Amino acid sequence: MNSSKISWKTAAGLVIANMIGTGVFTSLGFQLAEVQNTWSILLLWALGGGMALIGAFVYAELGTHFRKTGGDYFFLSETIHPAVGYLYAWISLTVGFSAPIAIAAMAMNGYLSPLFGDTILPGLFFLLAVPCAHVFSVRRSAYFQDALTLIKIVFVLILILLGFGFSSVVENPAFNFSSSWQKEVIMPGFAVSLIYVFYAYTGWNSAAYIIEEVDQPEKNLPKALIWATVSVMVVYILLQLVLLKHASVPQLSGKVEVADIAFGNLFGPSGALWVSFLIGVQLIATISGYAWVGPRITYALARDFRLWKPLAKVNSNGIPVRAIILNTAISLILFLSGSFEQIMLYAGFVLQLMGTITVYSSLRIKKESGFRSPFKPWLQYIYLTFSTSVLIYLFWDRPMESLAGLGIVGLGLIIFLFDKKTPHF
């Protein structure tokens, strides 16, 4: 393998690290505020996983067709219009990869609060320090990410084993296998809950953004995306069952630190302290994954447009250091402003919107080369129909957060109109 390239295992680890972050440990409480039936909860996570898998198929196809670092920026620019690609790069900078870092840092503060008290310092430190690990070389980034991902995977698997291995000590656990799910799944709250789930699955496309850094991408990119997505879907469903088993609905509803609550019931205050600490620690891998991938999209944009040209400068190892610094600065701004739920909702809405457009773009490829997604175009039609329905529901139920997301899109369009392409000779 080329020493400047990463293996499919590292690429899959990057996907896993970006997916298993704050969403799976924090969103169940918001879902239970909308739906309480266990079948409804499991259906939410199964649907989210199915959509992520369809997306993984599509991104494997797009990535192996274009084979350029930058992901959706290139996909949308080539298949639809440069303006759409520009908007995606803008959204990635302001929301797509900055918001998950900010949210992970916020959640870290919550989970580490039993040790450090009510302070922003732990999240602030790692938000600023972790990106520094990615300014040296691709190989060093890979080693750093592999180590953090291994810690994350081992920790989550231990939580699942402990959760299923011990009996519940809660008098009224959140399990509810009645027929009420039939009414819940047609309520607007179910669609809103899906946004939280979709956000938790965000990251399944991560490896497609650094395809030029993946060894033998035509073979390894599809393997990494699909294997990682399926693995995470199984882990997510099992983890929700564990959390529902060891806590009640009143305890979890509307809460962020749901894992802390569930394992606190199981192991008492000292056990909860360790679980809380380790959840906070595993979020370092999430921050690292997004800090590695996000600046590559900004760099791709900077190579093509004059306004962003200063960010196209790389160090001797080809690392876009300036783009990493800007991405970190925007994450810091989001971290210091806004609430956890608001950032998650407006980020989730606009990312779902752009992801839907990217899935549509795969239908515009005339002559395919590389991986071909199965059952094309039917899987794409399912994704487009389902995702559009969720976006409409969310806009109707949470108009302010949705409009905030659309405002980011509109601002990006205005900037595009005043920007100019950099000529390539």
N, C-alpha and C positions, 0 to 999 in steps of 0.2 A: 504493500500500500504506500502511496505517495506520502512522505512525512508531513507535507503541508495540507493534507486532506484528512477528513475524519471518516471513521467507519460507519456502517449502518447502525451499529450498536450505540455509538456516541450520538448519532442523529436521532435515534429512537429515544435515548436517554434525555436529549434536549426536549423532545416533544413531551415526554412524561413529566419532566421537571416543570415545563410551562403549563401543563394541564393541571397537575395535582398541586394546587396552590391554595389560595384563600377560599375559592368557591365551594369546594367540597366540605370544608370545615366550618363554613359560616352561613351558607345560604339556606340550610334546612329550616332555621328559625323563621326566616322570611316566608318560606313556602308554607309552613304550618299556620302562619297568620292568614293564609288564603284557603288552603285545603288541608284537611286533617286525616283523610282516609289513607291507610297504608298502601292500598292498591294505587291510589292516585299518585302518591309520592314515588312509588316504584315505576309507575308508567312515565312520570316526568323524566326520571333518569334514564329509562330505557329509550324513550323518544329522543332525548338529548344525545344519547350515545349513537343511536341509529343515524341521526342527522350528521353527527360528527364523522361517522364512518363514510357516509355518502360524500361528505366534504373531503375526506382523506382520499377517496378514490379520484375525485375531480382534481384536487391539487397535485396528486401524483401524476395525473395525465398532463396537466398544464406545465408542471415543473419539468418533466422529462421531454416535453415538446419544445419549450423555450430555452431551458438550461441556462438561465441567467439569474444571478443573485438579485433579489429585489422583490420576489414574489408577485403579489397582486399588482404592484406598480407596472411591471412589464406585461403581465397577463392582460390587464385592462387596457393599457396603452396600445397594445398590438391588436387586440380583438375588437375593441369598441371605439375608443377615441383617446388621444393623449390627455385630454381634460379629465377623463374619468380616472385614468391612472394617476394623474397629478393629485386628484382629490383623495385617492386612497393613501398615497404617500403622506399627504398633509394630515389625514385622519390618524394614520399610524403614528406620526410624530406627536400630535396633540392628544390623542386618546388611546389608540390601539395598543401601543407598547409602553406608553408613559403611565396611563391609568392603572394597568395591572401591577406595575411596580409600586405606585403610590398606595394602592389598595392592600398589597401584600405588606408594605411597611406599616400601614395603619393597623392591620390585623395583628401583625407582630407585636405592636405596642399593647394591644388588648391581651394577647396570650402571655406576654412577659410581665404584665402589670402585677401579678402576685409576688414577683421577685423584685421588680424595680419601682413599683408604685405607679401612680398616674403621671406618666411622663412620656414625651415623644422621642426621647433620646435614643432608645434602642433601634427603632425603625429608621430614624433619621441617620444614625451612624451607618447602618447597612445599606440604606438607599444611596449614600454617598461613597461608601468604601467598596462595595461589591463591583460596580462597573470598572474600577481601577484594575481588576484582575483580567479584564478583556482588552487592555490597551497594548499588550505585548506581542502576542502571536496567536495564530489559530491553534497550534499544538498546545500552548499553555492554557488557552481557554478551554480546550477539550479536556485536559487533565482536571482542571478545576471543576468543570461542570460534571464530569463523570463521578468525582468523589462526592459532590453534594447530592447528586441524583441517587447514588447508592444509599446514602444515609436516609434520604426521603423514602425510598422504596422499602427498605428494611423496617423503618419506623411504622409506615402505614400497614404493612403486612402483620406486624406484631400487634397493632391495635385491633385489627380484624380478628386475629386468632384469640386474643384475650376477650374480645367482645362476645364471640360465639362460645368460648370455653367456659365462661362464668355465667351463672344464673342471675337474672335480674333481681335487684333488691328494691325496686320501685313498686309501690303499691298499685299504681295505675299507669303502666307503661304506655307509650304513645301508639302502640300497635292497635290498629282498628281495621279489621278485614271484613267489615259489613258491606252492604250494597250501596252505601252512600256515594261511592266513587262515580257511579253512573250520572249523578246530578252534578258532582264537582267538576268533571272533565269538560262540561259545556259552559261553565261559568267563566267570566272574564278573568277572575283571579287565577284560574289554571293557566291561562296564557301568560299572565304576568309572572307566575312562578316559573314558567318555561324559560323566561329571559334569564332568571337566576341560574337555571340549569345550563343554558347555553353559555352563559358567562363562565361557569365552572368547567365547561369543556373547551373553552377558548385555549388555543395553543396547539391543537391537533395538526395545524398546518405549519408549525414553526420551521421544520427542516426545509420546507420548500423555499424559504426566504434566503437560505445560505447555500443553495444548490451548487454553486461554483466551489464551495469548500468541502463538498461531499465526494468521496471516492466512488467511481463508477456509478454516477447518479441514476442512470437509466435502470439499473438493477436495485440499487440500495435505497433510493428515495421512496419508491412504493413500499418496499419492505418495512422501512422505518416508520412511515406514516400509518400504515394499516396495522402493523403489529402493535405499535404503541397505543393507538386509539382503542383497539379491541381490549387490550389489557387494562387500560384505565377505566373503560366502561364497566368491566366486571368488578374492579376494585370499588368504584363509586357505588354501585348497587349494593354490594356487601356492606360497605361502610354506613350507608343510610339505615340498613336493617339493624346494625349494631347500635347506632345512635338512638333509634326509635325504641329499641329493646331496653335501654338503660336510662330513659328519662321520660317524663310525662309531657303531654302537650302544653299545659300551662308553664312548665319550666322552660320549654324550648321556644315557644311562640314569640316571634319578634326579637329573639336574642341573636347576638353575633357569635359568642363563644360557646356554641352548642356542644362541641366535643369536650370542652372543659367541664361543662355541666354533666354530661352523660358519664364520663369517666370519674368525675367527682362523686357521683352517686355510687359507682362501683367500687372504688378504691379509697374513698375518703379524701380529706383535704390534702394529705401528703402525696397520695397517688395522683390526684388532680393537678397538683403543683408540677410534678414531673411531666405529665402529659401535656400540660399547658406550655411548659418550657420547650419540650421537644417539637411541638407544633410550631412554635415561634422559630425554632432553629431550622426546621425543614423549609420554611418560607424563604430562607436565604437562597436556596436552589431556584425558586421561582423568580426572585429578583434577578439572579444571575442569568437565567435563561432569556428573559426579556431584554436585559441589558446587552446581551450578546447579539440577539437577532434584530431588534428594533432599529438600531443605527444603520444596518445594512440597507434598509429601505430608504432612509434619508440620504444615504450615500448614493444610491442609484438615482434618486431624484436630482441630487446635486451635480451629478455628471452630465445631466441633460438640460438643466435650467439655470440661467444666469443669477437669479436672486439667491439661490442656494449654493452657488459655485464654491465659495470658501469652505463648505463642508465636504467637498470632494477630495480634499487633501488627505493623504494616507501616510503612515509612517513607513519605515524601511521594510516592514513585514506585511505591508498592505492593509493595515488596520485603520479604519476611519475614526481616528481619535476625536476629531472635532465633532463629528456626528454623535459619538458616545457622550461627549460633554453636554451637547445641547439636549439630547434625550434625557439625560440625568437631571438637567436644570428644570425641564418641564415637569418631570416626575416630582421634583421637589415642590414646585408651585402647587400641583394638585394635592400633594401630601399635606401642605400647610393650609389648604383651603377646601371647603366643601365637606359634606358628611359622607360616611362610608356608603350608605345606601344610595344616595343621590349620584355619586360618582359611578357606582356599579350599574345603576339603571341607565344613565345617559350614555355611558360607555357601551353597555350591552346593546342598546337600541341601534346606535350608529354602526357598531361592528357587525351586528346581524344584518343590517341593511347592505353594507358593502360586501359582506360575504355572500349574500344572495345574488348581488350583481356579478360577482366573480364566478359563481356556479353557472349563471346564465351565459357568461362569456365563453365557457367551454363548449357551448352549443354552436359557437360561431367559428370554430376551427374547421377549416375546409379539408386540409390534408394532414391527417394525424401522423405523428412520429413519436415513438416511445410507448409508454404504458397507455392502455385504453381502459377506461373505467367500465366495469361490467354493467350489462343491462342498459346501456346508453341508448336513447335519451330518457328512459322512463325514470331512472333514479333522480336525474336532474329535475324532471317535472315534479316528482314528489317533493323534493327539497324546496323548489320554488313555490309551490302551492302552500305547503305547510309553513314555511318561513314568512311568506307574505301575510298569511292569516294572523300569525303571531304578532307581526309588526303592527298590523291594523288594530288588533286588540289592545296592544300596549299603548299605542298613540291615543286611543279612546280612553283608556283607564288612567294613564299617567302622562297627560299632555305636556306638562311643564318640562319634565325630564326629556321627553321625546323632542320637544321644540328646541331645547338646549343642544341636543345632539345634532338636529338639523341646522341649527345656527352655526355650529362648527363647520358643517359641510358648506353652507352658504358663504362663510368667510373664506374658505379655501378656494371656492370658485371665483370670488372677487380677486384674490391674490393671483390666481392663474391668468386672469384676463390682463393683468398688468405685467406679468412675467414673460420672458422670452426664452426660446430654445437656444441652447448653446450649440453653435455649428461644429460638426465633427468632420475633420478632414482626413 
